[in-house]
Amino acid sequence: MKISNNWLKEFIQTDLKTDKVSEYLTDIGLEVEGVEKYETVKGSLEGIIVGKVITCEQHPNADKLKKTTVDIGTGKMLNIVCGAPNVAEGQTVPVAVIGTKIYAKDGTFFEIKEAKIRGEVSQGMICAEDELGLSDDHGGIMILDGDQYEVGKDFAGYFELAGDEVLEIGLTPNRTDAMSHYGVARDLNAYLVSNQMKSAFEKVVSKPLNMEGSTDFQLEVEDSELCPRYIGAVIENVKVSDSPDWLKNRLKAIGLSPINNIVDITNYILHGLGQPLHAFDAEKISGKKVKVGVNASRTKFTTLDGVDRILNGSEIMIKDGSDKPLCIAGVFGGADSGVSEKTTKVFLESAYFSPVAVRKAAKFHGLSTDASFRFERGVDPNNTRTCITHAIALIEEICGGKLAGPLLEHYPKKIENNYVILRFSKVEQILGTKIHKEKIKEILKSLDIIVLNEIQNGLEISVPAYRADVTREIDVIEEILRIYGYNKIDAPQKISFTPMKTVSDDQDALENSWARTLQSNGFNEVMNNSLTTVKDETDAVKLLNPLSGDLAFMRKSLLEGLLANADYNIKRKNQDIKFFELGKIYHKKEQYEERKQLAILVSGRNVGENWLQPKSGTDFYHLKAYVNILLEKLNLKTEEKSLDDSRFSDALEIVSGGKTIARLGKVSPELLKAADIDQDCFYAEIELETCQKLRSDENLKFVDIPKFNKIRRDLALLIDKNVTYAELYHSAKKNPSKYLKNVSLFDVYEGKNLPEGKKSYAMSFELLNEEKTLEEKEIAAVMDSLIKNFRKEFSAELRS
């Protein structure tokens, strides 16, 4: 939002410079993001001097150029080459001397320098009106009246040029009360007064109007819920023309283009006082009656931008006596009822419309206007009369109009202020510091918040209706802090807190933890549509009214979507895939089932190609490692089992407490072919809800780092090929010795020099006594126990 410093001074007078105003506005939440300089004429005609053409002759080397000498009152003639067809001896002209900057419309400029043009020296430029920014005329140089303009004088001295500084405020959407120059001035005044700084601010009140006579116009509001307050005025003898310069400059400074005096006045009130107004050509209102209500659905309405729009039947409409729509209330006017140069009678509207209804209408029609932006958030319902009186006074002053009779007003039920109880103890608790109750009352008064009654340890207060965002005690506390000053609240030297046990039944926290873990390992999250097509309709959930045949079923698995993602990437040369998805799957068995899963798909290289190591392809064990990282967070006891699943060529499942919590494996060639993928893919799915139910509540325990070193011993075991490492691992972990800490597999060998049907596993065992160094006999006892057990359970033999 742009705020003109000159316009702001119409409402508040201070000794503050613009940088201080910016600082204080930012302190109270109206963050000033930048300050721009505005000039009526870019460059303010600096360096333009009134001159007189003394001689003018044809350029010796160019047919379309003239060679002139120009007197600018310095006693020295300037030689200037000019290309204007109308330049002649004896003319009084504006001259840009060397060093002057000539600005284009887009803000760019070039600097006048002494130069040679076709061999002749040129020491300045005789200017046209468009080159000075005075008009768009480029028919020739600007010729001045020699009796009015004195040679040698600054050209700018003959114009009333306005300069301004414009503040760009990053206004938050809830601060509708500050969406005007008056609102910003009111907020700034509250801060200055509360901090004992000089400020002169006067509340805007209604203008006295001459309401003699009568009008035959009528007003009818069909629904007071949609339009709680409406004021209309009929103004006769209006002359529509250009606005005066002061009004144009106000609007131009904040980036608005002047249109005509009537429309400019409504914009002036909108941005000055915050109340959107709308002006109709009164002669185009059939039956001399204005109705506020709704039109039937499918009614056609042409808006000011020339677009035909079809109404949905819920928009608040301004209509004439025959129910013909004139305007989408609070959003956009109609093409047929707007003010034009031929308008002589105006119907002026000032209203408070239902914010919800305006927001729905604006969204439905894809319209966003200055008016809808404010109405959607709630304008001041008690300011509508004040604003229309100011607009009427300006129309009478600028446009020659005259108010015809009294105002037409509908306001059956006054919109009351918000009642809030404020506790001093709550203020201190939230702010972390104590503010004296008299200071609190002073701040509230500066914000137009009325103290109704002082109660024990608090206040009963009335918050003005224009503060639609202040409805609760906490909102009032925020207002107090804003004006008191965030910077006055000291930051504590230390912060004390009590660690709280993590709530283990928070599934969102588990999902977020898993997602962050995967992202930190190079994974990207994908989101696929839950609606899909299936080849096998067994157990599938079919929609009763599908959008299309391709979206007729709820997905049975997350795998198909991830394979489609992989195919899309691989075909675009992104062949190293690490995807995960959190989503639900659906089945229809004895009853409908809905389960949430975490699915992981990896393919391509596990590590990007680099000179330190050869290419390394992703395999099943990389996938398993990622799954184990996630499951470790659950603190569960798990076991692995082989899995027969048509989606995989090789697979296993991870079980805990008799329930499957994960399935993982290599995707079958049939599925890869169907997905048009020609590289191996590995897929895992984890049952989120099952994991959450089984999740251990045991507290984490922190222990000291052992003072004594671990002892490692290795065994090379000759075993049958059908024996798995998992079986050996679980057998070793059952060992009763308290010294055995870790078991791992570091080599597998199958091939020559081994008996038929045998393989060799090389396993390592780490032992530790946390109280003293292990003796060799203690180590030997543990290893002998392990060997004896391996021989008994698996017929294992030791290899030398």
C-alpha positions in Angstrom: 0.0 0.0 0.0 1.3 3.4 -1.0 1.0 6.3 1.5 1.8 9.9 0.3 3.7 11.9 2.9 2.0 15.1 1.8 -1.5 13.4 2.0 -0.6 12.1 5.4 0.0 15.6 6.6 -3.6 16.5 5.9 -4.5 14.4 8.9 -1.5 14.7 11.2 1.0 17.4 11.8 4.4 16.6 13.3 8.0 17.8 13.2 9.1 14.3 12.1 11.1 13.7 9.0 10.1 11.0 6.6 12.8 8.5 7.8 11.5 8.9 11.4 7.9 8.5 10.3 8.9 5.3 8.5 10.8 4.0 11.6 7.8 4.6 13.9 5.3 3.1 11.5 7.4 0.0 11.2 7.6 -0.2 15.0 3.8 -0.3 15.3 3.4 -3.0 12.7 2.9 -0.9 9.6 6.2 -2.0 8.0 7.6 0.6 5.6 9.3 -1.4 2.9 10.7 1.6 1.0 10.3 5.3 0.3 10.1 6.7 -3.3 10.3 10.3 -4.4 7.4 11.5 -6.5 7.6 14.5 -8.8 4.8 16.0 -10.8 7.3 16.4 -13.6 10.2 13.9 -13.5 13.4 15.9 -12.7 11.3 18.9 -11.7 12.5 20.8 -14.8 15.9 21.3 -13.1 18.5 22.7 -15.6 15.8 24.1 -17.9 16.4 27.8 -18.7 14.2 30.3 -20.6 16.2 31.3 -23.7 15.7 33.2 -26.9 16.7 32.2 -30.4 18.9 34.9 -31.8 19.8 33.4 -35.1 18.5 30.3 -37.0 20.0 29.1 -40.3 20.1 25.8 -42.2 22.6 23.2 -41.1 25.4 23.0 -43.7 25.5 19.2 -43.6 21.9 18.2 -43.0 18.6 19.1 -44.7 16.4 18.5 -41.6 18.6 20.3 -39.0 18.9 23.9 -38.1 21.9 25.7 -36.6 20.9 28.2 -34.0 22.4 30.6 -31.5 20.5 31.0 -28.2 20.7 33.6 -25.5 20.1 32.2 -22.0 20.9 35.5 -20.1 24.5 34.6 -19.3 26.0 37.0 -21.8 27.4 34.1 -23.8 25.5 32.7 -26.8 25.0 28.9 -27.0 25.3 27.1 -30.3 22.5 24.6 -30.5 21.7 22.2 -33.4 17.9 21.7 -33.5 15.8 19.3 -35.6 12.4 20.8 -34.8 10.6 22.0 -37.9 9.1 25.0 -36.1 12.3 26.6 -34.7 12.7 30.2 -35.9 14.6 33.3 -35.1 13.2 35.5 -32.3 11.4 32.7 -30.4 11.4 32.4 -26.6 12.0 28.7 -25.8 12.9 26.3 -22.9 16.5 25.3 -23.2 18.2 22.3 -21.5 21.8 23.4 -20.7 24.8 21.0 -20.5 24.4 18.7 -17.5 20.6 18.6 -17.6 18.9 15.2 -17.3 16.0 14.6 -19.7 13.6 11.9 -18.5 11.6 9.4 -20.5 8.2 8.1 -19.4 9.7 4.9 -18.0 12.0 6.9 -15.7 15.2 6.5 -17.7 17.1 9.6 -18.7 19.9 10.9 -20.8 22.2 13.8 -19.9 22.8 16.8 -22.1 26.4 17.1 -23.2 28.3 19.2 -25.6 28.6 17.3 -28.8 29.2 17.6 -32.5 26.2 16.9 -34.7 27.1 16.5 -38.4 30.3 18.5 -37.8 28.6 21.4 -35.9 29.0 22.0 -32.2 25.8 21.8 -30.1 25.8 23.1 -26.5 22.3 22.2 -25.3 18.9 21.3 -26.5 15.8 23.3 -27.3 12.9 21.2 -25.8 9.5 20.0 -26.9 6.7 19.6 -24.3 6.9 15.8 -24.2 10.7 16.0 -23.6 10.0 18.1 -20.5 7.2 15.8 -19.3 4.5 18.6 -19.6 2.4 16.8 -22.3 2.6 14.1 -25.0 3.0 16.7 -27.7 6.1 16.2 -29.9 5.0 18.3 -32.9 7.9 20.7 -32.4 9.7 22.7 -29.8 7.7 24.5 -27.1 7.3 28.2 -28.0 6.8 30.5 -25.1 5.1 33.9 -24.8 8.0 36.4 -24.7 6.0 38.9 -22.6 5.4 36.3 -19.8 8.7 34.4 -19.8 12.0 36.3 -19.0 15.2 35.1 -20.7 17.7 33.6 -18.2 15.1 32.6 -15.6 14.6 29.1 -14.4 11.7 27.5 -16.4 10.5 25.6 -13.3 9.7 28.9 -11.6 6.7 29.4 -13.9 5.0 26.2 -12.7 3.6 24.9 -9.5 5.5 21.7 -9.3 4.6 19.2 -6.6 7.1 17.0 -4.9 6.3 14.2 -2.5 7.7 11.2 -0.7 5.7 8.0 -1.0 5.9 5.3 1.6 5.4 1.7 0.6 3.8 -0.1 3.5 3.7 -3.9 3.6 0.2 -4.0 5.3 -1.0 -7.3 6.8 -4.4 -8.3 5.5 -6.1 -8.0 8.9 -5.4 -4.3 9.3 -8.3 -3.0 7.3 -8.4 0.0 9.7 -5.0 1.2 8.4 -5.9 0.8 4.7 -6.1 4.6 4.2 -4.1 7.7 4.9 -6.4 8.6 7.8 -6.0 5.2 9.3 -2.2 5.3 9.1 -2.3 8.9 10.6 -4.5 7.7 13.4 -2.2 4.8 14.3 0.9 7.0 14.1 -0.8 9.6 16.4 -1.5 6.8 19.0 2.1 5.9 19.1 3.4 9.5 19.3 0.9 10.5 22.0 1.7 7.4 24.1 5.4 8.2 23.8 5.0 11.9 24.7 6.0 13.1 21.2 4.5 16.1 19.5 1.5 15.3 17.3 -1.5 17.3 16.1 -4.3 15.0 15.0 -8.0 15.8 14.6 -10.7 13.1 14.1 -12.6 13.4 10.8 -16.2 14.3 11.4 -19.2 14.7 9.0 -19.4 17.8 6.9 -22.4 20.0 7.3 -24.6 19.8 4.2 -27.4 21.9 2.8 -30.2 19.3 2.6 -33.0 21.7 1.6 -35.4 20.6 -1.0 -36.4 17.1 -1.9 -35.6 14.2 -4.2 -37.9 11.7 -5.9 -35.3 8.9 -5.7 -36.1 6.0 -3.4 -34.0 3.4 -1.6 -34.9 -0.2 -0.8 -32.6 -2.7 0.9 -34.0 -6.2 0.5 -31.8 -8.0 3.0 -30.2 -6.2 6.0 -27.9 -9.2 6.7 -26.2 -8.6 3.3 -26.3 -4.9 3.6 -26.5 -3.6 7.2 -26.0 0.0 6.2 -26.5 1.9 3.0 -26.5 5.7 2.3 -27.3 7.3 -1.0 -27.2 10.9 -2.2 -28.6 12.5 -5.4 -26.4 15.4 -6.6 -27.7 17.6 -9.5 -26.1 20.1 -11.9 -22.8 18.2 -12.0 -20.2 19.0 -14.6 -17.9 16.1 -15.3 -14.4 17.2 -16.4 -10.7 17.0 -15.4 -9.9 17.2 -11.7 -7.8 20.1 -10.4 -4.1 19.6 -10.2 -3.9 19.1 -6.4 -6.4 16.2 -6.7 -4.5 14.7 -9.7 -1.2 14.9 -7.8 -2.7 13.2 -4.8 -3.7 10.2 -6.9 -0.7 10.1 -9.2 1.6 10.1 -6.1 0.2 6.7 -5.1 0.1 5.3 -8.6 -3.5 6.0 -9.6 -4.4 7.5 -13.0 -6.9 10.4 -12.8 -10.1 9.7 -14.8 -12.5 12.5 -14.2 -13.5 14.7 -11.2 -16.3 12.5 -10.0 -14.4 9.2 -10.1 -11.3 10.9 -8.8 -13.2 12.2 -5.7 -14.4 8.7 -4.9 -10.9 7.4 -5.2 -9.7 10.3 -3.0 -12.2 9.4 -0.3 -11.3 5.7 -0.6 -7.6 6.1 -0.2 -7.9 9.1 2.1 -10.5 7.9 4.6 -10.8 4.2 3.8 -14.5 4.1 2.6 -15.2 2.8 -0.9 -17.8 4.9 -2.7 -19.5 4.3 -6.0 -21.0 6.9 -8.3 -23.8 6.1 -10.7 -25.3 8.2 -13.5 -28.6 8.9 -11.9 -30.4 9.4 -15.2 -29.6 5.7 -16.0 -31.4 4.4 -12.9 -34.8 3.3 -14.1 -37.8 4.2 -11.9 -35.6 6.5 -9.8 -35.3 3.7 -7.3 -32.1 2.0 -6.0 -32.6 -1.5 -4.7 -30.0 -3.5 -2.8 -30.5 -7.3 -3.0 -29.7 -10.3 -5.3 -30.5 -11.1 -8.9 -31.6 -14.5 -10.1 -29.0 -17.1 -11.0 -27.8 -17.0 -14.6 -28.6 -13.3 -14.9 -26.2 -11.7 -17.4 -24.3 -8.6 -16.3 -21.7 -6.5 -18.1 -19.1 -4.9 -15.8 -17.1 -1.8 -16.4 -14.3 -3.7 -18.1 -16.7 -4.7 -20.8 -16.8 -8.4 -19.7 -20.1 -10.2 -19.7 -20.5 -12.1 -16.5 -23.1 -14.6 -15.4 -24.3 -14.1 -11.9 -24.6 -17.1 -9.5 -27.5 -15.6 -7.5 -25.7 -15.0 -4.3 -23.9 -11.7 -5.1 -25.1 -8.5 -3.4 -26.3 -6.4 -6.4 -27.2 -2.7 -6.7 -30.3 -2.7 -8.9 -32.7 -0.1 -10.4 -36.5 -0.1 -10.0 -36.9 -2.8 -12.6 -34.4 -5.1 -10.9 -31.8 -4.4 -13.7 -28.4 -4.9 -12.2 -26.2 -1.8 -12.0 -23.3 -3.0 -9.9 -21.8 -6.0 -8.1 -21.9 -4.4 -4.6 -18.5 -3.8 -3.1 -16.7 -5.4 -6.1 -17.2 -3.8 -9.5 -19.5 -1.4 -11.3 -21.6 -1.9 -14.4 -20.8 -0.7 -17.9 -24.2 0.9 -18.4 -24.5 3.0 -15.3 -21.1 4.6 -14.9 -20.4 8.3 -14.9 -19.4 9.8 -18.2 -18.7 13.3 -19.6 -22.4 13.6 -20.4 -23.5 12.9 -16.8 -25.2 15.8 -15.1 -26.9 14.0 -12.2 -25.1 11.6 -9.9 -26.3 9.0 -7.4 -23.5 8.5 -4.8 -23.3 5.4 -2.7 -21.6 4.8 0.6 -22.3 1.5 2.3 -21.3 -1.4 4.6 -21.7 -4.8 2.9 -21.4 -8.3 4.4 -17.7 -9.1 4.2 -18.4 -12.8 3.5 -20.8 -12.1 0.6 -18.4 -9.6 -1.0 -15.5 -12.1 -0.7 -17.5 -14.9 -2.3 -18.6 -12.7 -5.2 -15.1 -11.4 -5.8 -13.6 -14.9 -5.7 -16.4 -16.4 -7.9 -15.9 -13.7 -10.7 -12.1 -13.6 -10.3 -12.2 -9.9 -9.5 -10.0 -8.0 -7.0 -10.5 -4.3 -6.7 -9.5 -1.6 -4.2 -13.1 -1.6 -3.0 -13.5 -5.4 -2.6 -10.1 -5.7 -0.9 -11.5 -3.5 1.9 -15.1 -4.7 2.0 -13.9 -8.3 2.3 -12.1 -7.5 5.5 -14.7 -5.1 6.9 -14.7 -1.3 6.6 -15.8 1.0 9.4 -19.7 0.7 9.5 -19.9 4.0 11.5 -17.8 6.0 9.0 -20.1 5.7 5.9 -22.0 8.9 6.6 -18.9 10.9 7.4 -17.2 9.8 4.2 -20.2 10.5 1.9 -20.6 14.0 3.4 -16.9 14.8 2.6 -17.4 13.4 -1.0 -20.6 15.5 -1.5 -18.8 18.6 -0.3 -16.0 18.0 -2.8 -18.4 17.4 -5.6 -20.2 20.6 -4.8 -16.8 22.5 -4.7 -15.1 20.9 -7.7 -17.9 19.8 -10.0 -20.5 22.5 -9.3 -23.0 20.0 -8.1 -25.8 20.5 -5.6 -27.2 18.0 -3.1 -30.9 17.3 -3.9 -32.8 16.8 -0.7 -31.8 14.7 2.3 -29.6 11.6 2.3 -31.3 8.2 1.6 -30.2 6.0 4.5 -30.8 2.4 5.6 -29.4 1.5 9.0 -32.0 -0.5 11.0 -29.6 -1.9 13.6 -26.5 -0.2 14.7 -23.4 -2.3 14.6 -22.1 -2.1 18.1 -18.5 -2.0 19.4 -16.8 -5.2 20.6 -17.0 -5.8 24.4 -13.8 -7.2 25.9 -12.6 -7.8 29.4 -8.9 -7.1 29.8 -6.9 -8.5 32.8 -3.8 -6.7 33.9 -2.3 -10.1 35.1 -2.8 -11.5 31.6 -1.0 -8.4 30.0 2.0 -9.0 32.3 2.0 -12.8 31.6 2.0 -12.3 27.8 4.4 -9.4 27.6 6.8 -10.7 30.3 6.9 -7.2 31.9 4.7 -5.1 34.0 3.1 -2.0 32.5 1.4 0.4 34.9 -2.4 0.3 34.6 -2.5 4.1 34.0 -0.2 3.6 31.0 -2.4 0.8 29.7 -5.5 3.1 30.0 -3.5 5.9 28.2 -2.6 3.6 25.3 -6.2 2.3 25.0 -7.5 5.9 24.9 -5.0 6.7 22.1 -6.5 3.8 20.1 -10.1 5.0 20.5 -10.7 2.0 22.9 -13.1 3.1 25.6 -12.7 2.0 29.2 -16.3 1.2 30.3 -15.5 0.2 33.8 -12.5 -0.6 36.0 -12.9 -4.0 37.7 -10.7 -5.9 40.1 -7.4 -6.5 38.3 -8.8 -5.5 35.0 -10.9 -3.3 32.7 -14.1 -3.7 30.8 -13.5 -2.1 27.4 -15.3 -1.2 24.2 -13.3 -1.7 21.0 -14.5 0.5 18.0 -16.2 -1.5 15.2 -13.6 -0.4 12.7 -11.1 -2.7 14.4 -12.6 -5.8 13.0 -9.4 -7.7 14.0 -9.6 -6.9 17.7 -12.3 -9.1 19.3 -10.5 -11.0 22.1 -8.4 -10.2 25.1 -5.2 -11.4 23.4 -5.9 -9.0 20.4 -6.1 -6.0 22.8 -2.9 -7.1 24.5 -1.2 -7.1 21.1 -2.5 -3.6 20.5 -1.1 -2.5 23.8 2.3 -4.0 22.9 2.3 -2.4 19.5 1.9 1.1 20.8 4.0 0.6 24.0 6.8 -0.6 21.8 8.3 -4.0 21.1 11.7 -2.6 21.6 10.9 -1.7 25.2 10.4 -5.3 26.2 13.8 -6.6 27.5 15.0 -10.0 26.3 15.7 -12.2 29.4 19.3 -13.2 30.1 18.3 -16.8 30.4 15.3 -19.0 29.6 14.2 -21.7 31.9 12.0 -24.6 30.7 11.0 -28.1 31.8 11.8 -30.9 29.3 8.6 -32.7 28.4 8.3 -36.4 27.4 7.6 -36.9 23.7 4.1 -38.0 23.1 4.6 -41.3 21.3 1.1 -41.5 19.9 1.5 -38.4 17.8 1.5 -39.9 14.3 2.1 -36.6 12.6 5.3 -36.2 14.5 6.4 -39.7 13.4 5.6 -39.0 9.8 7.5 -35.6 9.9 10.5 -37.3 11.6 10.6 -40.0 8.9 10.2 -37.4 6.1 13.0 -35.3 7.4 15.2 -38.4 7.7 14.6 -39.4 4.1 15.1 -35.8 2.9 18.4 -35.6 4.7 19.4 -38.8 2.8 18.7 -37.3 -0.6 15.1 -38.4 -1.1 12.4 -36.3 -2.7 8.8 -36.5 -1.6 6.1 -37.0 -4.2 2.3 -36.7 -4.0 0.2 -38.8 -6.4 -3.6 -38.9 -7.0 -5.5 -41.3 -4.9 -7.8 -41.9 -7.9 -6.4 -44.3 -10.5 -7.2 -47.1 -12.9 -6.6 -50.8 -11.9 -6.0 -53.9 -14.1 -7.1 -56.3 -11.3 -10.3 -55.2 -9.7 -10.1 -57.7 -6.9 -10.5 -56.0 -3.6 -10.6 -52.6 -5.4 -12.8 -49.7 -4.2 -14.7 -48.4 -7.2 -16.3 -44.9 -7.3 -20.0 -44.6 -7.8 -19.6 -41.5 -10.0 -16.1 -41.4 -11.4 -14.9 -38.4 -13.3 -13.5 -40.6 -16.0 -12.5 -44.2 -16.7 -8.9 -43.4 -15.8 -10.0 -42.2 -12.3 -12.6 -44.8 -11.5 -10.9 -46.6 -8.6 -9.1 -45.8 -5.3 -5.5 -46.9 -5.4 -4.7 -50.3 -3.9 -0.9 -49.6 -3.6 1.5 -46.6 -3.7 3.9 -48.6 -6.0 2.2 -47.8 -9.3 2.3 -44.0 -8.7 6.0 -44.1 -7.7 6.8 -46.2 -10.8 5.0 -43.6 -13.0 7.1 -40.9 -11.3 10.3 -42.9 -11.9 9.4 -43.4 -15.6 8.7 -39.7 -16.0 12.2 -38.8 -14.6 14.1 -41.6 -16.3 12.8 -40.5 -19.7 14.2 -37.0 -18.9 17.6 -38.3 -18.1 17.2 -38.2 -14.3 17.9 -41.9 -13.8 19.0 -41.8 -10.2 15.8 -42.1 -8.3 15.2 -41.7 -4.5 11.5 -41.0 -4.0 9.1 -41.4 -1.0 5.4 -40.8 -0.6 3.1 -40.7 2.5 -0.4 -41.7 1.4 -3.4 -43.9 1.9 -4.3 -47.1 0.1 -7.8 -48.6 -0.1 -9.3 -52.1 -0.3 -12.7 -53.7 -0.2 -12.7 -57.0 1.6 -15.3 -58.0 4.2 -15.5 -54.3 4.8 -13.8 -51.2 3.4 -10.2 -50.8 4.5 -8.1 -47.6 4.5 -4.4 -47.7 5.6 -1.7 -45.1 5.6 1.7 -46.1 4.4 5.2 -44.7 3.8 6.4 -45.9 0.4 10.0 -45.7 -0.8 11.4 -46.3 -4.3 15.1 -46.3 -5.2 16.8 -46.9 -8.6 19.9 -46.0 -10.5 23.1 -45.1 -8.8 23.4 -45.0 -5.0 26.2 -42.4 -5.2 26.7 -39.8 -7.9 29.5 -40.4 -10.3 32.9 -39.0 -9.2 36.6 -39.6 -9.6 37.1 -41.1 -6.1 35.0 -44.2 -6.6 33.5 -46.2 -9.5 29.9 -46.2 -10.4 27.8 -47.8 -7.7 24.3 -49.1 -8.4 21.5 -49.1 -5.9 20.5 -52.5 -4.7 18.2 -54.3 -2.2 20.6 -53.7 0.7 20.7 -50.0 0.2 16.9 -49.9 0.4 17.0 -52.2 3.5 19.4 -49.8 5.1 17.1 -46.9 4.6 14.1 -48.9 6.0 16.2 -49.9 9.1 17.1 -46.3 9.8 13.4 -45.4 9.9 12.4 -48.4 12.0 15.1 -47.8 14.5 13.2 -44.7 15.6 10.4 -46.9 16.8 12.4 -48.8 19.4 10.8 -52.1 18.4 12.0 -55.7 18.4 11.7 -56.9 14.9 12.4 -60.0 12.8 12.7 -60.6 9.1 10.8 -63.2 7.1 10.8 -64.1 3.4 7.8 -62.8 1.5 5.9 -64.1 -1.5 4.4 -61.1 -3.2 3.8 -60.9 -7.0 5.0 -57.3 -7.1 8.5 -58.4 -6.2 11.0 -60.9 -7.7 12.8 -61.1 -4.3 11.3 -59.7 -1.1 11.1 -59.9 2.6 8.8 -58.6 5.3 9.7 -57.1 8.7 7.5 -58.3 11.6 7.0 -57.0 15.1 4.7 -58.3 17.7 3.3 -60.8 15.2 2.3 -57.9 12.8 3.9 -57.0 9.5 5.2 -53.4 9.7 7.2 -53.3 6.4 7.6 -55.1 3.1 10.5 -54.5 0.7 12.1 -56.0 -2.3 13.1 -55.8 -5.9 10.3 -54.8 -8.2 9.3 -57.6 -10.6 10.3 -57.4 -14.3 6.6 -57.6 -15.3 5.7 -54.4 -13.4 8.8 -52.7 -14.7 7.9 -53.6 -18.3 4.3 -52.4 -17.8 5.7 -49.1 -16.5 8.1 -48.9 -19.4 11.2 -48.8 -17.1 14.4 -50.6 -18.2 16.4 -50.4 -15.0 16.1 -52.1 -11.7 13.9 -50.6 -9.1 13.6 -51.4 -5.3 10.5 -50.7 -3.4 9.5 -50.7 0.3 6.3 -49.9 2.1 5.9 -49.3 5.8 2.6 -49.6 7.6 2.3 -46.3 9.4 -0.6 -46.9 11.7 0.6 -50.4 12.7 4.0 -48.9 13.5 2.4 -46.1 15.6 0.4 -48.6 17.6 3.4 -50.8 18.3 5.7 -47.8 19.0 7.6 -48.3 22.3 7.0 -45.9 25.1 10.3 -46.7 26.8 12.3 -43.7 27.6 15.7 -43.1 26.0 18.5 -43.6 28.4 21.8 -41.7 28.3 24.9 -43.6 29.4 28.6 -42.6 29.7 31.0 -43.6 27.0 32.7 -46.8 28.2 36.1 -46.3 29.9 37.4 -49.7 28.6 38.0 -50.8 25.1 35.8 -53.3 23.2 37.4 -56.6 22.2 36.7 -58.0 18.8 36.8 -61.7 17.8 36.0 -63.1 14.3 34.6 -66.5 13.3 34.5 -68.0 9.8 31.6 -70.5 9.7 31.0 -73.2 7.1 27.2 -73.6 7.0 24.4 -74.9 4.7 23.3 -72.6 2.0 19.8 -72.4 3.3 20.9 -70.9 6.6 20.4 -67.1 6.7 22.4 -64.5 8.5 19.3 -63.5 10.4 19.1 -66.9 12.0 22.7 -66.8 13.1 22.3 -63.2 14.4 19.3 -64.1 16.5 21.0 -67.2 17.8 24.0 -65.2 18.9 21.9 -62.5 20.6 20.3 -65.2 22.8 23.7 -65.9 24.3 23.4 -65.4 28.1 26.8 -63.5 28.3 26.4 -59.8 29.3 29.7 -59.1 27.6 28.4 -59.6 24.0 27.5 -56.2 22.6 27.4 -56.4 18.8 27.2 -59.0 16.1 27.9 -58.3 12.4 28.5 -60.0 9.1 31.5 -58.8 7.1 32.1 -61.4 4.4 30.2 -64.1 2.5 31.8 -66.7 0.2 30.4 -69.3 -2.1 32.4 -71.2 -4.7 35.3 -73.5 -5.2 37.2 -75.1 -2.4 33.9 -75.4 -0.5 31.8 -78.6 -0.2 28.6 -78.8 -2.4 25.6 -77.0 -0.8 27.8 -75.0 1.6 28.7 -71.4 2.1 31.0 -69.4 4.4 30.0 -66.6 6.6 32.6 -64.4 8.3 31.2 -62.8 11.4 32.5 -60.4 14.0 31.7 -60.2 17.7 32.3 -57.3 20.0 32.7 -57.9 23.7 32.9 -55.4 26.5 33.0 -55.4 30.3 32.1 -51.8 31.4 33.7 -52.2 34.8 37.2 -53.6 33.9 39.3 -55.0 31.1 38.2 -58.4 29.9 40.5 -61.3 30.6 41.3 -63.8 27.9 39.6 -66.6 29.8 36.3 -64.6 29.9 36.6 -63.9 26.2 37.2 -67.6 25.4 34.2 -68.6 27.5 31.9 -66.4 25.4 33.3 -67.5 22.1 33.2 -71.2 23.1 29.6 -70.8 24.0 28.8 -69.2 20.6 30.6 -71.9 18.6 28.9 -74.7 20.6 25.5 -73.2 19.9 26.2 -72.7 16.2 27.3 -76.3 15.9 24.2 -77.5 17.7 21.6 -75.4 15.8 23.1 -75.1 12.3 25.7 -77.9 12.1 28.3 -75.2 11.6 32.0 -75.9 11.2 34.9 -73.5 11.8 37.1 -72.6 8.9 40.7 -71.9 9.5 
